[in-house]
Amino acid sequence: MDIANGDFAQLVKRTREKFGVSIDGAHDLIFADDEMRRLVARRGNQDAECRKQALWDMREKGDRSRFIEVDGKIRFRP
């Protein structure tokens, strides 16, 4: 299974509509799934736009970011 940028944006939008949550709330629900976490982490390391978004998230949120960078790779914070 793979997920494209537009697919993920649509998933976030549908999750927000279905559960009446914020963007961060939708991310919490989506990232509760290990498979989605794996796919998103992979995209963050292979796709320039995804990497840019993950790096922005780390810069803006600091320790509250879901992501960390380890040896040049984007990872989910443990």
DSSP file (Angstrom, degrees, kcal/mol; ACC not computed):
  #  RESIDUE AA STRUCTURE BP1 BP2  ACC     N-H-->O    O-->H-N    N-H-->O    O-->H-N    TCO  KAPPA ALPHA  PHI   PSI    X-CA   Y-CA   Z-CA
    1    1 A M              0   0    0      0, 0.0     2,-0.3     0, 0.0     0, 0.0   0.000 360.0 360.0 360.0 142.6    0.0    0.0    0.0
    2    2 A D        -     0   0    0     41,-0.0     2,-0.4     2,-0.0    37,-0.0  -0.926 360.0-148.6-137.9 163.7    1.2    3.5   -0.7
    3    3 A I        -     0   0    0     -2,-0.3     2,-0.2    36,-0.1     3,-0.0  -0.999   8.1-147.7-139.1 133.4   -0.3    6.9   -0.2
    4    4 A A     >  -     0   0    0     -2,-0.4     4,-2.3     1,-0.1     5,-0.2  -0.535  33.0-104.1 -95.2 165.0    0.1   10.1   -2.3
    5    5 A N  H  > S+     0   0    0      1,-0.2     4,-2.2     2,-0.2     5,-0.2   0.922 122.3  47.1 -54.1 -49.0    0.2   13.7   -1.0
    6    6 A G  H  > S+     0   0    0      1,-0.2     4,-2.1     2,-0.2    -1,-0.2   0.857 109.2  55.2 -64.0 -35.5   -3.3   14.4   -2.3
    7    7 A D  H  > S+     0   0    0      2,-0.2     4,-2.3     1,-0.2    -1,-0.2   0.914 108.5  47.7 -62.9 -42.8   -4.6   11.1   -0.8
    8    8 A F  H  X S+     0   0    0     -4,-2.3     4,-2.5     2,-0.2    -2,-0.2   0.912 109.7  52.2 -67.2 -41.5   -3.4   12.0    2.6
    9    9 A A  H  X S+     0   0    0     -4,-2.2     4,-2.3     1,-0.2    -1,-0.2   0.905 111.3  47.9 -60.2 -40.8   -4.9   15.5    2.4
   10   10 A Q  H  X S+     0   0    0     -4,-2.1     4,-2.9     2,-0.2     5,-0.2   0.885 109.5  53.1 -66.7 -38.9   -8.2   13.9    1.5
   11   11 A L  H  X S+     0   0    0     -4,-2.3     4,-2.4     2,-0.2    -2,-0.2   0.915 110.1  47.6 -61.9 -43.2   -7.9   11.4    4.3
   12   12 A V  H  X S+     0   0    0     -4,-2.5     4,-2.5     2,-0.2    -2,-0.2   0.931 112.9  49.3 -63.0 -45.2   -7.3   14.3    6.8
   13   13 A K  H  X S+     0   0    0     -4,-2.3     4,-2.2     1,-0.2    -2,-0.2   0.933 113.3  45.2 -60.6 -47.7  -10.3   16.2    5.4
   14   14 A R  H  X S+     0   0    0     -4,-2.9     4,-2.8     1,-0.2    -1,-0.2   0.883 112.4  51.9 -65.3 -37.9  -12.7   13.2    5.6
   15   15 A T  H  X S+     0   0    0     -4,-2.4     4,-2.4    -5,-0.2     6,-0.3   0.912 109.7  49.5 -64.6 -42.5  -11.5   12.3    9.1
   16   16 A R  H  X>S+     0   0    0     -4,-2.5     4,-1.8     1,-0.2     5,-0.8   0.926 114.2  45.3 -61.5 -44.5  -12.1   15.9   10.3
   17   17 A E  H  <5S+     0   0    0     -4,-2.2    -2,-0.2    -5,-0.2    -1,-0.2   0.924 115.2  46.6 -65.1 -45.1  -15.6   15.8    8.7
   18   18 A K  H  <5S+     0   0    0     -4,-2.8    -2,-0.2     1,-0.2    -1,-0.2   0.896 126.6  26.3 -66.8 -41.3  -16.5   12.4   10.1
   19   19 A F  H  <5S-     0   0    0     -4,-2.4    -1,-0.2    -5,-0.2    -2,-0.2   0.485  98.5-125.5-105.4  -4.2  -15.3   13.0   13.7
   20   20 A G  T  <5 +     0   0    0     -4,-1.8     2,-0.2    -5,-0.3    -3,-0.2   0.912  61.7 140.2  62.8  44.0  -15.6   16.8   13.9
   21   21 A V      < -     0   0    0     -5,-0.8    -1,-0.2    -6,-0.3    -2,-0.1  -0.692  53.8-101.9-116.7 167.8  -12.0   17.2   15.0
   22   22 A S     >  -     0   0    0     -2,-0.2     4,-2.5     1,-0.1     5,-0.2  -0.156  44.9 -95.6 -74.1 176.2   -9.2   19.7   14.2
   23   23 A I  H  > S+     0   0    0      2,-0.2     4,-2.5     1,-0.2     5,-0.2   0.938 129.8  48.0 -60.4 -45.9   -6.4   19.0   11.8
   24   24 A D  H  > S+     0   0    0      1,-0.2     4,-2.4     2,-0.2    -1,-0.2   0.887 110.6  52.3 -63.1 -37.3   -4.2   17.9   14.8
   25   25 A G  H  > S+     0   0    0      2,-0.2     4,-2.1     1,-0.2    -1,-0.2   0.897 109.0  49.4 -63.6 -40.1   -7.1   15.7   16.0
   26   26 A A  H  X S+     0   0    0     -4,-2.5     4,-2.8     2,-0.2     5,-0.2   0.915 110.2  50.9 -64.2 -42.8   -7.4   14.1   12.6
   27   27 A H  H  X S+     0   0    0     -4,-2.5     4,-3.3     1,-0.2    -2,-0.2   0.910 107.6  53.8 -60.9 -41.4   -3.7   13.5   12.6
   28   28 A D  H  X S+     0   0    0     -4,-2.4     4,-0.5     1,-0.2    -1,-0.2   0.927 112.0  44.3 -57.8 -45.8   -3.9   11.9   16.1
   29   29 A L  H >< S+     0   0    0     -4,-2.1     3,-0.7     2,-0.2     4,-0.3   0.926 117.1  44.7 -65.7 -45.0   -6.6    9.5   14.8
   30   30 A I  H >< S+     0   0    0     -4,-2.8     3,-1.5     1,-0.2     6,-0.2   0.922 112.6  50.5 -66.3 -44.4   -4.8    8.7   11.6
   31   31 A F  H 3< S+     0   0    0     -4,-3.3    -1,-0.2     1,-0.3    -2,-0.2   0.496  89.0  80.6 -78.3  -1.4   -1.4    8.2   13.2
   32   32 A A  T << S+     0   0    0     -3,-0.7     2,-0.6    -4,-0.5    -1,-0.3   0.703  79.8  83.2 -69.7 -18.5   -2.9    5.8   15.8
   33   33 A D  S <> S-     0   0    0     -3,-1.5     4,-2.1    -4,-0.3     3,-0.2  -0.776  74.9-149.3 -90.9 122.2   -2.6    3.2   13.1
   34   34 A D  H  > S+     0   0    0     -2,-0.6     4,-2.3     1,-0.2     5,-0.2   0.859  96.7  54.6 -59.3 -37.9    0.9    1.7   12.8
   35   35 A E  H  > S+     0   0    0      1,-0.2     4,-2.4     2,-0.2    -1,-0.2   0.908 108.6  48.3 -64.4 -41.7    0.6    1.1    9.1
   36   36 A M  H  > S+     0   0    0     -6,-0.2     4,-2.8     2,-0.2     5,-0.2   0.900 110.0  52.4 -65.7 -39.8   -0.2    4.8    8.5
   37   37 A R  H  X S+     0   0    0     -4,-2.1     4,-2.5     2,-0.2    -2,-0.2   0.920 110.4  48.4 -60.7 -42.9    2.7    5.8   10.6
   38   38 A R  H  X S+     0   0    0     -4,-2.3     4,-2.2     2,-0.2    -2,-0.2   0.926 113.1  47.1 -62.9 -45.2    5.0    3.6    8.6
   39   39 A L  H  X S+     0   0    0     -4,-2.4     4,-2.4     2,-0.2    -2,-0.2   0.916 113.7  47.1 -64.2 -43.5    3.7    5.0    5.3
   40   40 A V  H  X S+     0   0    0     -4,-2.8     4,-2.3     2,-0.2    -1,-0.2   0.907 111.6  50.6 -66.9 -41.7    3.9    8.6    6.4
   41   41 A A  H  X S+     0   0    0     -4,-2.5     4,-0.8    -5,-0.2    33,-0.2   0.915 111.2  49.2 -62.2 -42.0    7.4    8.1    7.7
   42   42 A R  H >X S+     0   0    0     -4,-2.2     4,-1.1     1,-0.2     3,-0.9   0.926 111.0  49.3 -62.5 -44.7    8.5    6.5    4.4
   43   43 A R  H 3X S+     0   0    0     -4,-2.4     4,-2.8     1,-0.3     3,-0.4   0.878 104.7  59.5 -63.1 -36.9    6.9    9.4    2.4
   44   44 A G  H 3< S+     0   0    0     -4,-2.3    -1,-0.3     1,-0.2    -2,-0.2   0.726 112.1  40.2 -64.2 -20.3    8.7   11.9    4.7
   45   45 A N  H << S+     0   0    0     -3,-0.9    -1,-0.2    -4,-0.8    -2,-0.2   0.592 124.1  35.7-101.1 -14.8   12.0   10.4    3.6
   46   46 A Q  H  < S+     0   0    0     -4,-1.1     2,-0.5    -3,-0.4    -2,-0.2   0.688 106.5  64.2-110.8 -24.9   11.2    9.8   -0.1
   47   47 A D     X  -     0   0    0     -4,-2.8     4,-2.6    -5,-0.2     5,-0.2  -0.903  65.7-149.2-111.7 124.3    9.1   12.8   -1.1
   48   48 A A  H  > S+     0   0    0     -2,-0.5     4,-2.4     1,-0.2    -1,-0.1   0.874  98.5  49.3 -59.8 -40.7   10.5   16.3   -1.0
   49   49 A E  H  > S+     0   0    0      2,-0.2     4,-2.0     1,-0.2    -1,-0.2   0.905 112.2  47.8 -67.6 -41.0    7.2   18.0   -0.3
   50   50 A C  H  > S+     0   0    0     -7,-0.2     4,-2.4     2,-0.2    -2,-0.2   0.910 112.1  49.9 -65.1 -41.5    6.4   15.6    2.6
   51   51 A R  H  X S+     0   0    0     -4,-2.6     4,-2.7    -8,-0.3     5,-0.2   0.921 108.8  52.9 -62.3 -43.3    9.9   16.1    4.0
   52   52 A K  H  X S+     0   0    0     -4,-2.4     4,-2.2    -5,-0.2    -1,-0.2   0.906 110.4  47.6 -58.1 -43.2    9.4   19.8    3.8
   53   53 A Q  H  X S+     0   0    0     -4,-2.0     4,-2.3     2,-0.2    -1,-0.2   0.896 112.1  49.0 -67.2 -40.4    6.2   19.6    5.8
   54   54 A A  H  X S+     0   0    0     -4,-2.4     4,-2.2     2,-0.2    -2,-0.2   0.909 112.1  48.5 -65.7 -41.8    7.7   17.3    8.4
   55   55 A L  H  X S+     0   0    0     -4,-2.7     4,-2.3     2,-0.2    -2,-0.2   0.890 110.9  51.0 -65.7 -39.1   10.7   19.6    8.9
   56   56 A W  H  X S+     0   0    0     -4,-2.2     4,-3.0    -5,-0.2     5,-0.3   0.928 109.1  51.5 -60.4 -45.2    8.3   22.6    9.1
   57   57 A D  H  X S+     0   0    0     -4,-2.3     4,-2.6     1,-0.2     5,-0.4   0.904 110.4  48.4 -59.3 -43.2    6.3   20.7   11.8
   58   58 A M  H  X S+     0   0    0     -4,-2.2     4,-1.7     2,-0.2    -1,-0.2   0.907 114.0  46.4 -64.6 -41.9    9.5   20.1   13.8
   59   59 A R  H  < S+     0   0    0     -4,-2.3    -2,-0.2     2,-0.2    -1,-0.2   0.929 118.6  40.3 -65.1 -46.0   10.6   23.7   13.6
   60   60 A E  H  < S+     0   0    0     -4,-3.0    -2,-0.2     1,-0.2    -1,-0.2   0.872 126.9  30.5 -73.8 -38.3    7.3   25.1   14.5
   61   61 A K  H >< S-     0   0    0     -4,-2.6     3,-2.3    -5,-0.3    -3,-0.2   0.624  80.6-175.7-100.7 -15.1    6.3   22.7   17.3
   62   62 A G  G >< S+     0   0    0     -4,-1.7     3,-1.7    -5,-0.4    -1,-0.2  -0.329  76.0   4.7  57.2-125.4    9.6   21.7   18.7
   63   63 A D  G 3  S+     0   0    0      1,-0.3    -1,-0.3    -2,-0.1    -5,-0.1   0.652 129.9  62.6 -66.9 -15.2    9.2   19.0   21.3
   64   64 A R  G <  S+     0   0    0     -3,-2.3    -1,-0.3    -6,-0.1    -2,-0.2   0.546  80.0 110.0 -85.9  -7.2    5.5   18.8   20.6
   65   65 A S    <   -     0   0    0     -3,-1.7    -7,-0.1    -7,-0.2    12,-0.0  -0.348  69.9-138.0 -66.7 147.7    6.1   17.7   17.0
   66   66 A R  S    S+     0   0    0     10,-0.1    11,-4.0    12,-0.0     2,-0.3   0.637  83.5  69.0 -75.2 -14.3    5.2   14.1   16.1
   67   67 A F  E     -A   76   0A   0      9,-0.3     2,-0.3   -13,-0.2     9,-0.2  -0.723  54.2-179.2-112.3 154.2    8.5   13.9   14.2
   68   68 A I  E     -A   75   0A   0      7,-2.6     7,-3.0    -2,-0.3     2,-0.5  -0.937  26.2-125.6-137.3 162.6   12.2   13.8   14.9
   69   69 A E  E     -A   74   0A   0     -2,-0.3     2,-0.5     5,-0.2     5,-0.2  -0.962  26.6-179.1-113.4 123.4   15.2   13.6   12.6
   70   70 A V  E >  S-A   73   0A   0      3,-2.9     3,-2.0    -2,-0.5    -2,-0.0  -0.978  72.3 -20.2-125.4 118.4   17.6   10.8   13.3
   71   71 A D  T 3  S-     0   0    0     -2,-0.5    -1,-0.1     1,-0.3     3,-0.1   0.879 128.7 -50.9  51.5  41.8   20.7   10.5   11.1
   72   72 A G  T 3  S+     0   0    0      1,-0.2     2,-0.4    -3,-0.0    -1,-0.3   0.466 116.5 114.9  79.5   1.2   19.1   12.5    8.4
   73   73 A K  E <   -A   70   0A   0     -3,-2.0    -3,-2.9     0, 0.0     2,-0.4  -0.849  67.2-123.8-108.2 140.9   15.9   10.4    8.4
   74   74 A I  E     +A   69   0A   0     -2,-0.4     2,-0.3   -33,-0.2    -5,-0.2  -0.692  39.4 172.0 -80.1 128.9   12.4   11.6    9.4
   75   75 A R  E     -A   68   0A   0     -7,-3.0    -7,-2.6    -2,-0.4     2,-0.3  -0.923  36.9-104.3-132.2 158.0   11.0    9.4   12.2
   76   76 A F  E     -A   67   0A   0     -2,-0.3    -9,-0.3    -9,-0.2   -10,-0.1  -0.653  47.0-103.3 -78.1 141.9    8.0    9.5   14.4
   77   77 A R              0   0    0    -11,-4.0    -1,-0.1    -2,-0.3   -10,-0.0  -0.441 360.0 360.0 -63.6 133.9    8.8   10.6   17.9
   78   78 A P              0   0    0      0, 0.0    -1,-0.2     0, 0.0   -11,-0.0   0.523 360.0 360.0 -66.6 360.0    8.8    7.5   20.2
